[in-house]
Amino acid sequence: MKSIRKEMTRNHLILLLVAFIFIASNALVNVDSSRRYNGLLQDYQQVNGLLAVNNRRQTYFKLYSKSHDEGTLKQYYDECRLFDSQLRGLDDKMQNDRKCKMMYRIVGQVAEYRREMAESYIRPDGDYYPSLMADLDEVDLEIERCLNQLMSQYLEYLNTAFASHSRTLGLTNSILIVFFMAASLFGMVLNHQMSTSILNSIKRLTDAAREIMNNNLEAADIEETPYAELNQVSATFDQMKRQIRTMITELHETHQMKERLAEAKIRELQMQMNPHFLFNTLSLVIRSIQLGERDTSIQLVKAISRILRSSIEINTVSIPLDEEIELLQSYLYIQKLHLKGRVTFCLDVRKSFMGEDVMIPPLTIQPLVENSIQHGLKDRVSGGKVDILITEKPDYIEAVVADNGVGFPKNPDQPSLRETPIPKTSIGLKNVEERLRLFYRKEDVLQIERTEGITKITLKLYKSDRH
């Protein structure tokens, strides 16, 4: 398994090493070139110096021939030794070129011949002849000519050597540049491969994140890469995806469990309410039969049958609003017969909800009417009134049940619209409120308002789906 840090370090070291090799090699080549050039230049200056030493030697010899001064003779010998020393120092350097080598030997031979002629003049027992000085002058001229030719040949050799060295230097620099470019290209290829692999891995991470954003938690895990760091990120990402999937599954299961518990609670409350309602309605039927009101009894039985049949056939926790209104109408018919004018009922439905998918818990509005009768209007001999108004709002259906009964005991500490809490004796009202809260999962479902002898209970039956 590769490491991004190690590969980046390796690539950087390769580039640094290549740059160092290029710079060091170029510096070494330039230093060697400068050294060789300076050496050739010094050799040329040494050849040029032979001419100057030869001139001084000739000058001292002529002075000695005129004055025979021992000091002058000593200076002459010093210059001769210097000339011989410098000439011998050029021996190795003159071997590199054939023409320079030939002229070097000629200069040496002529210089040796001149030394012998000069010694013949200087020694008392020397072979002196009258034209010796003239011959020495000619030999000096020959030496000077040979030295000039040697300088010319050596200068030509220097130019040739320098040109050859320049070509070699140029070739060496070209090779170094090609090597540097090849090594740099190799480093770029390595970096490109690494960056491509990293970018592909990041793209796979991005695609996986996009899949999660699109709620696709079943997508396959991210493929492994050659790099340990990216594999660690991918493994962490895949683990996070699996944890999210597990959490969502657990939340879904918890939600379903809460749904089942809520539905079970609603059914339990519904079962609690039905016996209470049946007891009241059966009392009305028995009373009508006892009074011998045959037609009334028949209508009561039909209304009760409709309510009982609807109650028995309800297998869900909700029914359409229009069915609830039909059940309410049957209930109001029973109450009208029972109360015989002591209380009047007014059902005002501002809109038909037939065909609309407005679902509410069954027997939601009827307990509010029953509460008005049992608690607000139970002592009324006449003039009692219950108004039921059902209207549509933007987000919910509003069902208002208002009566002119005694109302609830007022609590001065209770703020806002809901001035009075639901009394403990109002079992049906508390039952409705709890069922609505469980059904809609909202707190704002029921409000009680007491103003100027009117008690008004408002229900909010929300249109939106349960959540």
KAMO-V978760 format. One record per residue. N is the residue number from 1. SS is DSSP state (alpha for helix, beta for strand, coil for the rest). D_CENTER is the distance of its C-alpha to the mean C-alpha in whole Angstrom. Layout:
((N	SS	D_CENTER) (N	SS	D_CENTER))
//
This chain:
((1	coil	23) (2	beta	22) (3	coil	19) (4	alpha	17) (5	alpha	18) (6	alpha	22) (7	alpha	21) (8	alpha	20) (9	alpha	22) (10	alpha	25) (11	alpha	24) (12	alpha	24) (13	alpha	27) (14	alpha	29) (15	alpha	28) (16	alpha	30) (17	alpha	32) (18	alpha	33) (19	alpha	33) (20	alpha	35) (21	alpha	38) (22	alpha	38) (23	alpha	39) (24	alpha	41) (25	alpha	43) (26	alpha	43) (27	alpha	44) (28	alpha	47) (29	alpha	48) (30	alpha	49) (31	alpha	50) (32	alpha	53) (33	alpha	53) (34	alpha	54) (35	alpha	56) (36	alpha	58) (37	alpha	59) (38	alpha	60) (39	alpha	62) (40	alpha	64) (41	alpha	64) (42	alpha	66) (43	alpha	68) (44	alpha	69) (45	alpha	70) (46	alpha	72) (47	alpha	74) (48	alpha	75) (49	alpha	76) (50	alpha	79) (51	alpha	80) (52	alpha	80) (53	alpha	82) (54	alpha	84) (55	alpha	85) (56	alpha	86) (57	alpha	88) (58	alpha	90) (59	alpha	91) (60	alpha	92) (61	alpha	94) (62	alpha	96) (63	alpha	96) (64	alpha	98) (65	alpha	100) (66	alpha	101) (67	alpha	102) (68	coil	101) (69	coil	100) (70	alpha	98) (71	alpha	95) (72	alpha	94) (73	alpha	95) (74	alpha	92) (75	alpha	90) (76	alpha	90) (77	alpha	90) (78	alpha	87) (79	alpha	85) (80	alpha	87) (81	alpha	85) (82	alpha	82) (83	alpha	82) (84	alpha	82) (85	alpha	79) (86	alpha	77) (87	alpha	79) (88	alpha	78) (89	alpha	74) (90	coil	74) (91	coil	75) (92	coil	72) (93	alpha	70) (94	alpha	73) (95	alpha	72) (96	alpha	69) (97	coil	71) (98	alpha	74) (99	alpha	76) (100	alpha	75) (101	alpha	76) (102	alpha	80) (103	alpha	80) (104	alpha	79) (105	alpha	82) (106	alpha	84) (107	alpha	83) (108	alpha	84) (109	alpha	87) (110	alpha	89) (111	alpha	88) (112	alpha	90) (113	alpha	93) (114	alpha	93) (115	alpha	92) (116	alpha	96) (117	alpha	97) (118	alpha	97) (119	alpha	98) (120	alpha	101) (121	alpha	101) (122	alpha	100) (123	coil	102) (124	coil	106) (125	coil	107) (126	coil	105) (127	coil	106) (128	coil	106) (129	coil	107) (130	coil	107) (131	coil	105) (132	alpha	102) (133	alpha	100) (134	alpha	100) (135	alpha	99) (136	alpha	96) (137	alpha	95) (138	alpha	94) (139	alpha	92) (140	alpha	90) (141	alpha	90) (142	alpha	89) (143	alpha	86) (144	alpha	85) (145	alpha	84) (146	alpha	83) (147	alpha	81) (148	alpha	79) (149	alpha	79) (150	alpha	77) (151	alpha	75) (152	alpha	74) (153	alpha	74) (154	alpha	71) (155	alpha	69) (156	alpha	69) (157	alpha	68) (158	alpha	65) (159	alpha	64) (160	alpha	64) (161	alpha	62) (162	alpha	60) (163	alpha	59) (164	alpha	58) (165	alpha	56) (166	alpha	54) (167	alpha	54) (168	alpha	53) (169	alpha	50) (170	alpha	49) (171	alpha	48) (172	alpha	47) (173	alpha	44) (174	alpha	43) (175	alpha	43) (176	alpha	41) (177	alpha	39) (178	alpha	38) (179	alpha	37) (180	alpha	35) (181	alpha	33) (182	alpha	33) (183	alpha	32) (184	alpha	29) (185	alpha	29) (186	alpha	28) (187	alpha	26) (188	alpha	24) (189	alpha	24) (190	alpha	23) (191	alpha	20) (192	alpha	19) (193	alpha	20) (194	alpha	17) (195	alpha	15) (196	alpha	16) (197	alpha	16) (198	alpha	12) (199	alpha	11) (200	alpha	13) (201	alpha	12) (202	alpha	8) (203	alpha	10) (204	alpha	12) (205	alpha	10) (206	alpha	9) (207	alpha	13) (208	alpha	13) (209	alpha	11) (210	alpha	13) (211	alpha	16) (212	alpha	16) (213	alpha	16) (214	coil	19) (215	coil	21) (216	coil	21) (217	coil	21) (218	coil	23) (219	coil	21) (220	coil	21) (221	coil	19) (222	coil	17) (223	coil	19) (224	coil	19) (225	coil	18) (226	coil	20) (227	beta	17) (228	alpha	18) (229	alpha	15) (230	alpha	13) (231	alpha	16) (232	alpha	15) (233	alpha	12) (234	alpha	13) (235	alpha	16) (236	alpha	15) (237	alpha	13) (238	alpha	17) (239	alpha	19) (240	alpha	17) (241	alpha	18) (242	alpha	21) (243	alpha	21) (244	alpha	20) (245	alpha	23) (246	alpha	26) (247	alpha	25) (248	alpha	25) (249	alpha	28) (250	alpha	30) (251	alpha	29) (252	alpha	31) (253	alpha	34) (254	alpha	34) (255	alpha	34) (256	alpha	37) (257	alpha	39) (258	alpha	39) (259	alpha	40) (260	alpha	43) (261	alpha	44) (262	alpha	44) (263	alpha	46) (264	alpha	48) (265	alpha	49) (266	alpha	50) (267	alpha	52) (268	alpha	54) (269	alpha	54) (270	alpha	55) (271	alpha	58) (272	alpha	59) (273	alpha	60) (274	alpha	62) (275	alpha	65) (276	alpha	65) (277	alpha	65) (278	alpha	67) (279	alpha	70) (280	alpha	70) (281	alpha	71) (282	alpha	73) (283	alpha	75) (284	alpha	75) (285	alpha	77) (286	alpha	79) (287	alpha	81) (288	alpha	81) (289	alpha	83) (290	alpha	85) (291	coil	86) (292	coil	87) (293	coil	85) (294	alpha	84) (295	alpha	82) (296	alpha	80) (297	alpha	79) (298	alpha	79) (299	alpha	76) (300	alpha	75) (301	alpha	74) (302	alpha	73) (303	alpha	70) (304	alpha	70) (305	alpha	69) (306	alpha	67) (307	alpha	65) (308	alpha	65) (309	alpha	64) (310	alpha	61) (311	alpha	60) (312	alpha	61) (313	alpha	59) (314	coil	56) (315	coil	54) (316	coil	50) (317	coil	49) (318	coil	49) (319	beta	52) (320	beta	52) (321	alpha	53) (322	alpha	56) (323	alpha	57) (324	alpha	57) (325	alpha	59) (326	alpha	61) (327	alpha	62) (328	alpha	62) (329	alpha	65) (330	alpha	67) (331	alpha	66) (332	alpha	68) (333	alpha	71) (334	alpha	72) (335	alpha	71) (336	alpha	73) (337	alpha	76) (338	alpha	76) (339	alpha	76) (340	coil	79) (341	coil	78) (342	coil	77) (343	beta	73) (344	beta	72) (345	beta	69) (346	beta	67) (347	beta	64) (348	beta	62) (349	beta	59) (350	coil	58) (351	coil	56) (352	coil	56) (353	coil	54) (354	coil	55) (355	coil	52) (356	coil	49) (357	coil	47) (358	coil	47) (359	beta	48) (360	beta	49) (361	coil	50) (362	coil	54) (363	coil	57) (364	coil	55) (365	coil	57) (366	alpha	60) (367	alpha	60) (368	alpha	60) (369	alpha	63) (370	alpha	65) (371	alpha	63) (372	alpha	65) (373	alpha	68) (374	alpha	68) (375	alpha	67) (376	alpha	68) (377	coil	71) (378	coil	73) (379	coil	76) (380	coil	76) (381	coil	79) (382	coil	78) (383	coil	76) (384	beta	73) (385	beta	70) (386	beta	67) (387	beta	64) (388	beta	61) (389	beta	59) (390	beta	56) (391	beta	54) (392	beta	50) (393	coil	47) (394	coil	44) (395	coil	42) (396	beta	45) (397	beta	49) (398	beta	51) (399	beta	54) (400	beta	57) (401	beta	60) (402	beta	62) (403	beta	66) (404	coil	68) (405	coil	69) (406	coil	69) (407	coil	65) (408	coil	63) (409	coil	64) (410	coil	63) (411	coil	60) (412	coil	60) (413	coil	57) (414	coil	55) (415	coil	53) (416	coil	52) (417	coil	53) (418	coil	53) (419	coil	56) (420	coil	58) (421	coil	56) (422	coil	57) (423	coil	60) (424	coil	60) (425	coil	63) (426	coil	61) (427	alpha	60) (428	alpha	59) (429	alpha	57) (430	alpha	55) (431	alpha	55) (432	alpha	53) (433	alpha	51) (434	alpha	49) (435	alpha	49) (436	alpha	47) (437	alpha	45) (438	alpha	44) (439	alpha	44) (440	alpha	42) (441	coil	40) (442	coil	41) (443	coil	43) (444	coil	44) (445	coil	47) (446	beta	50) (447	beta	52) (448	beta	56) (449	beta	57) (450	beta	61) (451	beta	63) (452	coil	66) (453	coil	68) (454	beta	65) (455	beta	62) (456	beta	59) (457	beta	57) (458	beta	54) (459	beta	51) (460	beta	48) (461	beta	47) (462	beta	44) (463	coil	43) (464	coil	39) (465	coil	38) (466	coil	39) (467	coil	35))
//
